[in-house]
Amino acid sequence: MKIKDSKVTTKENNIVLFPKTLDYYQIQLTVMLENERYGEAMGMLRFLMQCQGQEQKQYDEWNALLQWLEAAFPQYADSGAATDNVEEDEVSEVELARRHARFKQEQDAGYGNKLLQMAMDQPLSEQTILALEQLSYLELPEIDDALLRWITEREIHPLLQFRVLQTMRRRGMEGTIEIRRGDEKTEIDIETVPLQPDEFPEAIMRILERVADQTEVHEPTLFYFAQELWSQFVMAVYGTKDYRSMLVEEDGMPDIWAAALHQTVSESLNGNNNEEETRAIYGITDALRFRFEQAYRSMRLFVAAGMNTP
């Protein structure tokens, strides 16, 4: 069984939930409870308790909620029987998130300000990212102004900065803004900020494919970490000179960035400092070596900086 881009898979009839899918069902469950759809909520809880991959504490919480619902609303106990066919729902994940955010806003007039404070005043973390996602769906004009001031006037981590740009686009903001990205100023067209990995130019993905060609079979661990690092790095340098150079599909630039990525991950995982071997793999000649060193340095600085806010 597959649900929504292979987020859910089964193996020997045991359902495995991946993190994004779990968030999706958690939001569904919240909406069901908020709208007093108790039978459906019981069915959802029974389904979730059949799934694998979560901590025991999570199952205990689901079970406790299910038992409470069955005791409080016995008339609904059989109306939402779990099904093995939890297919594409009538309501999209985005719509569920929108409903959830607006429900919170209706319950608490200060909810938007609390989310802004969480996003702007805390270190980069899963909580700040979730706060930004919720801000995407609140219809409060003051949020647009707050995000614009934040991203143009304050120095923030480039990854968090990119997430803010995504939130601005999701909120329907338009136009071009000038912001500082690292050590340079750059203009960003809000309407073209990628929201999903497949919205980045193909040239970006082809660089990763070059690394896959060299590592996917013989060094799968290296390729796994290369995927993770590349995703983070591309977001962090979006709109900068480094990013624009990735889009140049001539003068050896794809090979240069692929080699820099390979070498950075190899050094981080294995302590492999043999740049000469990596350059040979990707055909980096002496004429291209200086640009390789520049790309490699950019990636090493990003890794060294980690999640620390400037």
N, C-alpha and C positions, 0 to 999 in steps of 0.2 A: 504494500500500500504506500502511496506517495501523497503527500498533502503539501501544497504550496511550495514549489521549488525544492522538493526532497527534504523539507525540514523535519518530516516525520518518516521514519522507516520502520520496517518490521523484520525481525529475524527469528525464525521458528515461532511465529505467532506472538512474539513478545514485542510490544510497542516501545520504541525508544524516542523520547522527546529531546530535540535540540533546543538550546536556550531561547532562540528567537520565537520558536513555536510555543514554548512554555509561556512566554510573555503574552502571546496572542490569546491563548486559552485563559490565562489569568484575567486578562481584560474582559473577555467574553463572560467569564464567571461573575466578575464585578457588575457588569451591565445587567446580567440576569437577576442578580440579587437586588440591585437598585430599582429594577422594574417589577419586582415581586414575581418573577417567573421561577418560582421555587422548584417546580417539577423538573424544569430544564436544568436548573442549577444542580439538583441531586444527580441527574444523569451525567452531567459534566464531571462532577466530583468522582462518580463511580468510574468513569472513563480514565480520569487522571490517575486514580489509584492503581489502575492496571499497568500504567506506563513505568518504564525503567529509567534509571539514570539520575534520580534525584536523591537528596539526602533524606535520611529517615525522618528528620524533623518536619520536612515538607509533607510527607505522607501522614504523619501524626496530625498535622494541622488540617489537612483535607478530611481525614477521618473524623476528627472532632466536629468540624463544621457540618459534615454529612449527617452525623448522629444527631446534632442539634436540630437541623432542618427536618429530619424524619420525625423527631419528637414534637417539634413545634407545628409542623404542617403535614400531618399524616395523610391528609386527603390528597396530597400531591405526590406521595411516595412512589406510585407506580406510573405516573404520567410522563415521566422523563427518562424512561429506561435507557441505559447506556447502549450505544450501538457500535458495532465494529466498523461502521462506515461513516466516520466523521469527515465527510468530504468538504469541498469548498463551501463555506458558509454564505448565506445570503448577504451578510454584512461584511465588508472588507475590513482588513486589519486597521487601515487608516481611519475608516469611519468609526470603528470601535474606539480607537484612541481619541478621536475627536469628541465622541459622546462622553467618554470618561472624563476628559479634561473639562468639558463644559458643565458636566454634573458637579465636579469639584468646585468650579467657579460659582455655580448657583448656590452651593452649600456654604461657601466661604468667599465673601466679596474681596478679601485680601489674598486670595489664592495666587493670583498672577504676581503680586509683589513678593510673595514668599518664594515662588519659583525663580524670579529674577535674583533675589538675594542668594538663593542656593547656588544658582549658576555663576553669579558674578563674584561672590565673596568666599567661595570655597575652592580648594585645589582641584585640579583636573581629576575627575573620578567618574565612576559609573553613575553616581548620583547627579553630578552636574550635567552629564550627557542626557540622562532621563529628564531632568528639569527642562533642558532646552527642547527636547522632543515635545513635552507637554505644552511649552510656550508656543509651539507651532500652531496649536489649534485654538488658542484663546483669542476671541475677537475684542481686543482692547487696544486702541490706537497708541496708548502710552507705552506699550511694549515695543512697538516699532521704534519710537524715539529713544527708549532706553537702550535697545540693542545697538542702534546706530551710534549713540554717544560712546557706548562701551567699546565698540570695535575700532572707533576712530580716535579716541582720546586716551585709552589705556593700553598699556603693554601687557599682552596676555600670551599664553603658550600658543604656538602656531597651530597645534592640533585642535585646541579649544576654539581658537580663532576661526578655523575652518568649519567647525560645528556651528558656530554662530552664523556664519555665512549661509550654511544650509538652512538654518532656522529662518533666516531672513527671506530666503527664496520660498520656503514652504508657506510663509505667511503672505506671500504675494507681493513682497516689496520689489521695486523695480529701480533701474538706473545703475549708474557706475559710481563707485566710491573709491577714494584713494586711501589706502591704509599702509601701515608699515608691517612688512612681513620679514622678520629677522632683521637683517642690516640694511634692507632696501625698501623703498616705497614702490608700491605697485597699484595699478588700477584694476579693480575687479568688477565685472559685469554681473550683478546679482542674479539676473535671470538665467545665466548659463552655468552657475555653480552646480557641479554634479551632485545628485542626491543618492545615486546608486553606483556601484562599481562599474556597471556597464555603460554609464553615461560619460565616463572618461574617454578621451580619444583612443582609437585603436592603437596608435603608436605607443601609448603607455602600456597596454596589455602585451604588445609584441615584445617589449623588452623583457617582461617576465617570462614569456614563452621561450625566449632564448636561453634563459637560465633553466627552465624546465627541460629543454632539450639536452642539457649537459648534466642534470642532476636527478631528474625525476625517477630514473630506474636505479642508478647506482648509489645515489645519496638522497633518498626520499626525505630524511630528517632535515637536511640542509634546505631542500626545496620548500618544505613546510614553513620553516622559519623565514625563508626568502619571501614567500607570499605575504606573511604577516608584516615583515619589515617594509616591503614595498608598498603595501596598502597604507601604512602609517606615514611613511616618508612622502609619498605622493600628495597626501592630504596636507602635510606640514609645509611643503614647498609650493603648493598650488599658486599659480600666478606669478611666481618669481622667475628670475633668469634661469635657474636650474630647471624649473618645470618647462619653460619654453624650449630649452635645449633638448629635452626629452622628445619633443614633438618633431625635431629635425630628423628626417629619415635618410640622411645622407651624411657624408663626411665621417662615417663610422660611429655616429652618435649612439645608435641603438646598442652596438657592441660595447661601446665605452660604458654605458650605464649598466648593461647586463654584467659586465666584468666587475664593475664597482660594487654592485649588489652581491654578487657571488663572493667576492673577496671579503666584504664586510661581514657577511654571515659566517663564512668559513673561519675567519679570525675570531669571531665571537664564540662560536661553538667549539672549535678544535684548537684555537691558538695558532692557526696556520698563517704564517706571515709571508708565505712564498708568493709574492705578487707576480714574479716572473712567470710562474707556472700558470696562474690564472690568466694573465695577459696572453699567453700563448694559446690557451684554450679558445679565447674569443678573438684571436687574430689582431690583438692590439700591437701595432708596430711602434717603432721608436718615434715615428712622426705623430702618433696619436697618444703617446705616453703622457704628455703634459696635461691634456684634457682628461685623460683617465685619472691622473692624480688629483685633479680638481674635483671630479665627481666623487671619487673615493673619499676625499677629505670632507666633502659636504655630508656624506652618509655617516662617516665616523663621528663628526661633530653632533649630528642628530642623535645617534645612539648614546653618545657620552652625556648629552644633555638630559636624556630620559624624559620623565614627566615633570621636571622642575620648571616652574613658572619663572620667566625672566625677572 
